[in-house]
Amino acid sequence: MKIGVIIIFHNNENDIDTDCFIQQIQKTPNLELCLVNNNSKDNTYKILDQIKQCCNNVSVVNINKFKSDVSAVRAGARFMASQHDLEHLGYATANLLNKNEHGLNGLIKAISKNQDLILDFNIENLKKRDIKLTLFKSLFSIIDYLKKLNVNDQFVNLQSLSKL
């Protein structure tokens, strides 16, 4: 079962290790990524586009006018819903990651390593809800899920220590 992940970027060109990011994405099966550039003024969009050219499971959405993180996630979710048939769609914001400790590369590694746990946790979480879920109500925070799963992962442990 595929999982979709939306990652929001805003002026993150110095935080993206393109080669490492591409290698990790290519090693991760059953993952669709939507990288949302939220009106960056640096070369973030160019870097995200380079990643897209190297990975067939990556899409890039470019927002030309800065929006809140919630609105940027919604833009990514609308795109993913129109392009892919995904039951599980999570999100993360690059600017909220502890960049000093593995940042984006750590996030992708943690998703890859714990993908089955994330899916199982999301399925159980969705079963507990009594409301009819829409696309936006079923979105979940990847970082929050990883923290709740109590996985033994250096990236997750360091993110828990940072103030998100």
C-alpha positions as CSV (number, residue, x, y, z in Angstrom):
1,M,0.0,0.0,0.0
2,K,1.4,3.4,-1.0
3,I,1.8,6.3,1.3
4,G,1.8,9.9,0.1
5,V,3.9,12.5,1.8
6,I,3.7,16.2,1.3
7,I,6.7,18.3,2.3
8,I,6.5,22.1,2.5
9,F,9.6,24.1,1.6
10,H,10.2,27.9,2.0
11,N,13.7,29.2,1.3
12,N,15.4,25.8,2.1
13,E,18.0,25.6,-0.6
14,N,20.8,25.3,2.0
15,D,19.0,22.5,3.9
16,I,18.6,20.1,1.0
17,D,21.4,17.6,0.3
18,T,20.2,16.8,-3.2
19,D,22.3,13.6,-3.7
20,C,21.5,12.1,-0.4
21,F,17.8,13.0,-0.7
22,I,17.5,11.4,-4.2
23,Q,19.3,8.2,-3.0
24,Q,17.0,7.8,-0.1
25,I,13.9,8.5,-2.1
26,Q,14.9,5.9,-4.8
27,K,15.5,3.3,-2.1
28,T,12.0,3.8,-0.6
29,P,9.3,1.7,-2.2
30,N,5.6,2.5,-2.1
31,L,6.1,6.2,-1.5
32,E,4.7,9.2,-3.5
33,L,6.2,12.5,-2.6
34,C,4.8,15.9,-3.2
35,L,7.4,18.7,-2.6
36,V,5.6,22.0,-2.3
37,N,7.7,25.2,-2.9
38,N,5.9,27.9,-0.9
39,N,7.1,31.0,-2.8
40,S,10.8,30.6,-2.0
41,K,13.0,33.6,-2.9
42,D,16.2,31.4,-3.2
43,N,16.9,28.4,-5.4
44,T,14.7,26.0,-3.5
45,Y,12.3,25.5,-6.5
46,K,15.2,24.7,-8.8
47,I,16.6,22.1,-6.4
48,L,13.2,20.5,-5.9
49,D,12.8,20.3,-9.7
50,Q,16.2,18.6,-10.0
51,I,15.0,16.0,-7.5
52,K,11.8,15.5,-9.5
53,Q,13.8,14.9,-12.7
54,C,15.7,12.1,-10.9
55,C,12.8,10.3,-9.1
56,N,9.7,9.1,-10.8
57,N,7.7,9.1,-7.5
58,V,8.2,12.8,-6.8
59,S,6.0,15.7,-7.8
60,V,6.6,19.4,-7.3
61,V,4.0,22.0,-6.7
62,N,5.1,25.6,-6.9
63,I,3.1,28.3,-5.1
64,N,3.7,31.7,-6.4
65,K,2.3,33.7,-3.5
66,F,3.3,32.8,0.0
67,K,0.6,30.9,2.0
68,S,0.4,29.6,5.5
69,D,1.7,26.1,6.1
70,V,-1.9,24.8,6.3
71,S,-2.8,26.3,2.9
72,A,0.4,24.9,1.4
73,V,-0.4,21.4,2.7
74,R,-3.9,21.7,1.3
75,A,-2.4,22.7,-2.1
76,G,-0.2,19.6,-2.0
77,A,-3.1,17.4,-0.9
78,R,-5.3,18.6,-3.8
79,F,-2.5,17.9,-6.2
80,M,-1.9,14.4,-4.8
81,A,-5.6,13.6,-4.8
82,S,-5.9,14.6,-8.4
83,Q,-2.8,12.6,-9.5
84,H,-2.7,9.5,-7.3
85,D,-5.1,7.1,-5.6
86,L,-3.8,7.3,-2.1
87,E,-5.6,6.3,1.1
88,H,-2.8,7.6,3.4
89,L,-1.5,11.1,3.0
90,G,0.9,12.7,5.5
91,Y,2.7,16.0,5.6
92,A,5.8,17.7,7.1
93,T,7.2,21.2,7.0
94,A,10.9,21.5,6.3
95,N,11.2,24.7,8.3
96,L,10.0,23.0,11.4
97,L,12.6,20.2,11.3
98,N,15.6,20.3,13.6
99,K,18.0,21.0,10.7
100,N,21.1,20.6,12.9
101,E,20.3,16.9,13.3
102,H,19.7,15.2,9.9
103,G,16.8,17.5,8.8
104,L,15.2,16.4,5.5
105,N,17.4,13.4,4.9
106,G,16.6,12.1,8.4
107,L,12.9,12.6,7.7
108,I,13.0,10.6,4.5
109,K,15.1,7.8,6.2
110,A,12.7,7.7,9.1
111,I,9.7,7.4,6.8
112,S,11.4,4.7,4.7
113,K,12.4,2.7,7.8
114,N,9.0,3.0,9.5
115,Q,6.6,3.1,6.6
116,D,4.7,0.0,7.6
117,L,4.4,1.2,11.2
118,I,3.1,4.6,10.0
119,L,0.5,2.9,7.7
120,D,-0.7,0.6,10.5
121,F,-0.9,3.5,13.0
122,N,-2.8,5.6,10.5
123,I,-5.3,2.7,9.7
124,E,-6.0,2.3,13.4
125,N,-6.3,6.0,14.0
126,L,-8.8,6.4,11.1
127,K,-10.9,3.5,12.5
128,K,-11.3,5.3,15.8
129,R,-12.8,8.4,14.2
130,D,-16.6,8.5,14.1
131,I,-16.9,11.2,11.4
132,K,-16.9,10.7,7.6
133,L,-13.4,11.6,6.6
134,T,-12.7,14.0,3.8
135,L,-9.3,14.4,2.1
136,F,-8.3,17.2,4.5
137,K,-9.6,15.5,7.6
138,S,-7.6,12.4,6.9
139,L,-4.2,14.2,6.5
140,F,-1.7,13.4,9.3
141,S,1.5,14.9,10.5
142,I,4.4,12.5,9.7
143,I,6.5,13.9,12.6
144,D,3.7,13.5,15.1
145,Y,3.1,9.9,14.0
146,L,6.7,9.0,14.3
147,K,6.9,10.5,17.8
148,K,3.7,8.6,18.9
149,L,5.1,5.3,17.5
150,N,8.0,5.5,19.9
151,V,10.3,4.2,17.2
152,N,14.0,3.9,18.1
153,D,15.3,6.3,15.5
154,Q,17.9,9.0,16.1
155,F,16.1,11.5,13.8
156,V,12.8,11.0,15.6
157,N,14.4,11.3,19.1
158,L,16.1,14.5,18.1
159,Q,12.9,16.0,16.7
160,S,11.1,15.2,19.9
161,L,13.7,17.2,21.8
162,S,13.3,20.2,19.6
163,K,10.5,22.7,20.1
164,L,8.1,22.0,17.2
